[in-house]
Amino acid sequence: MNSIHRMGVLIASLATAVVVAGSFVAQGYAAGQQAQAQSAALAGGGAATLAPVTIYVSPASTPSTVQVTPNNPPAQQPQVIHVIVPSQGGDDGGSDH
């Protein structure tokens, strides 16, 4: 790419960034002016015309009390472990004859 093309792309990028940033600034300024106008209108007499409102709140009922009694866990039978050892051949324990 030639240096003149690079310079054109750089200038176009900077111009785009300036336009986008400028639009954000303009929107922020306009929103600020609108908010200021609304607050001035409310402070001028809008708040004096509102009547006070009384709100009655009934207290919440007390929850019922639950008594928890700790119980012992049920008795369990001990676990029986069976060990089977294979025989190495030979006699099964019969008589000696």
N, C-alpha and C positions, 0 to 999 in steps of 0.2 A: 504494500500500500504506500502510496506516495505521502510525503510529509504534508502536502496541501490537503489531502483527504483526511489525514489524521487530525489536522487542525480544524477542519470543518466538522468532524464528528465531535471533537472536544467542545467546540463552540455551541453546537446543537445540544449537547448534553447539559452544558451549563445553562443555556437558555431554558431548557425544559425544567431543570431544577429550580430556577428562579421563578418561573411561571407557577409551578406547583406550590412552592413556598409562599408566593404572593397570594395565591387563592386561599390558602389556609389562614394567612394573616387577615385577609379581607373578611372571611367567614367569622373568624373570632371577633373582629371589631364589630361586625353587624350584630352578632349574638350578644355582645356586651352592651351595645346601645339599646337593644330591645329589652334586655333584662333591667337595665337602668330605668327605662321608661315605665316598665311595669311596676317596679318598686316605688317609683315616684308617684304613680297613680294610686297605689294602695296606701301609701303614707299620707296622701293628700286628704283623704276623707273616706276611703273605703273601709278602713278599720273601725271608724267611729260609728258606722251605721249597723254594724253587726250586733245582734242582741246576745247576751250571755246565755249559754246553754247549761242546764243542770243535768247531770247524769247520775242516776242512782245505781249503785252496785250492791247486789245482795251477796253476803259472805258465803263462801263455799261451805257445804256441810262437811262435818268431820268424818273421816273414813272410819269404818268399823275396825275394831282391833281383832287381830288374829293371834291366838296363842299357839306357839310352836313348842312342842315337847320333844326333846331329843330321845330317840329310841336306840337301843342297842341293835346292831345288825343281827340278823338271824344266824343261829349257830350252823356252821357248815361241817359236813363230815370231812375228816382229813383225806387228802388225796392219796390213793394207793398206787404205788409204782411197781409194776411187774417187770422183772428183768429176766429175759430168756437167754440162756447161754447155750450155743450150739455144741453138741458133743463132738469129740475128736475121733469118733469111730470106736470100735471095740464093743465090749459087753455093756448092756443096758442096766447093769446092777442085778442081774439074775443070780441064781445059785452058782456055787463054785464047781459043780460037776461038769 
